[in-house]
């Protein structure tokens, strides 16, 4: 059974930083598309960043204004999301998700990030 477990969420003041981590119980982790998404209060989930399973290239949504950086550690089977210069508008539940080559998508339970002004 595939499990994705996020950690690292919490409360921070505007301008602060947080690092989220997602641990994946995937045997073929290095060949799986991994990504982060977030859901702001009252809105639909939006894409944040992803890592290509073949090239390892990382793509980050322009909406993050260069403040977020995703990384992958294939040995540890984790993906991280470093978030800097956080703003109150970044307050959301952040989710890790994975898609394997068969097209199956798996979601973590989400971790809350709250940024106060």
C-alpha positions as CSV (number, residue, x, y, z in Angstrom):
1,X,0.0,0.0,0.0
2,X,1.4,3.4,-1.0
3,X,1.7,5.9,1.7
4,X,2.8,9.5,1.5
5,X,3.4,11.3,4.8
6,X,4.0,15.0,5.0
7,X,5.6,16.8,7.9
8,X,7.1,20.2,8.7
9,X,3.9,22.3,8.7
10,X,3.1,24.8,11.3
11,X,2.7,28.5,12.1
12,X,5.2,31.2,11.2
13,X,5.2,34.9,10.9
14,X,5.3,36.6,7.6
15,X,8.8,36.7,6.2
16,X,9.7,33.4,7.9
17,X,10.6,30.0,6.4
18,X,9.4,26.5,6.7
19,X,10.5,23.2,5.2
20,X,8.0,20.5,4.4
21,X,9.0,16.9,3.9
22,X,7.1,14.0,2.3
23,X,8.2,10.5,2.9
24,X,7.0,8.0,0.4
25,X,6.6,4.2,0.8
26,X,7.2,3.5,-2.9
27,X,9.4,0.7,-4.1
28,X,10.0,2.5,-7.4
29,X,10.4,6.0,-6.0
30,X,13.0,7.1,-8.5
31,X,10.6,6.4,-11.4
32,X,7.6,8.1,-9.9
33,X,6.4,11.7,-10.6
34,X,6.3,13.6,-7.3
35,X,4.8,16.9,-6.7
36,X,3.4,19.4,-4.1
37,X,0.1,21.1,-4.2
38,X,-1.7,23.4,-1.8
39,X,-5.3,24.3,-1.0
40,X,-6.0,27.7,0.3
41,X,-9.1,28.2,2.4
42,X,-12.2,28.1,0.3
43,X,-10.3,27.4,-2.9
44,X,-9.4,24.4,-5.1
45,X,-6.0,22.7,-4.9
46,X,-3.3,24.4,-6.9
47,X,0.0,23.1,-8.2
48,X,3.1,24.2,-6.4
49,X,6.1,22.2,-7.7
50,X,7.1,18.9,-9.2
51,X,10.0,16.7,-10.1
52,X,10.2,14.8,-13.3
53,X,10.7,11.1,-12.7
54,X,13.0,10.6,-15.6
55,X,15.2,13.7,-15.8
56,X,14.9,14.7,-12.2
57,X,14.2,18.3,-13.3
58,X,12.2,20.3,-11.0
59,X,9.5,22.7,-12.0
60,X,8.0,25.3,-9.7
61,X,4.9,27.3,-10.4
62,X,5.6,30.9,-11.3
63,X,2.9,31.8,-8.7
64,X,5.4,31.0,-6.0
65,X,7.6,34.0,-7.1
66,X,10.8,32.0,-6.7
67,X,10.3,31.7,-2.9
68,X,9.7,27.9,-2.9
69,X,12.3,25.2,-3.8
70,X,11.5,21.5,-4.2
71,X,14.1,18.8,-3.8
72,X,14.2,15.1,-4.0
73,X,16.3,12.5,-2.2
74,X,15.9,9.2,-3.9
75,X,17.9,7.3,-1.3
76,X,15.7,8.5,1.5
77,X,12.6,8.4,-0.7
78,X,11.6,11.9,0.3
79,X,10.7,15.1,-1.4
80,X,11.1,18.4,0.4
81,X,9.6,21.9,-0.1
82,X,11.7,24.7,1.2
83,X,9.5,27.8,1.6
84,X,11.1,31.2,2.2
85,X,9.8,34.7,2.7
86,X,6.3,33.3,3.5
87,X,3.3,35.5,3.2
88,X,-0.1,35.3,4.8
89,X,-1.5,34.4,1.3
90,X,0.6,31.2,1.6
91,X,-1.6,29.9,4.4
92,X,-3.0,26.6,3.1
93,X,-2.9,22.9,3.5
94,X,0.0,21.6,1.6
95,X,-0.2,18.1,0.0
96,X,2.4,15.8,-1.4
97,X,1.3,13.6,-4.3
98,X,2.7,10.9,-6.6
99,X,1.8,9.5,-9.9
100,X,3.3,6.2,-11.1
101,X,3.8,5.1,-14.7
102,X,0.5,3.3,-14.6
103,X,-1.2,6.6,-14.0
104,X,-2.3,5.9,-10.4
105,X,-2.2,9.0,-8.2
106,X,-1.6,9.0,-4.5
107,X,-2.1,11.8,-2.1
108,X,-0.7,12.5,1.4
109,X,-2.9,13.6,4.2
110,X,-1.7,17.2,4.0
111,X,0.0,19.5,6.4
112,X,-1.2,22.9,7.6
113,X,0.9,26.0,7.0
114,X,-0.3,29.1,8.7
115,X,1.4,32.5,8.1
116,X,0.5,35.4,10.3
117,X,1.1,39.0,9.5
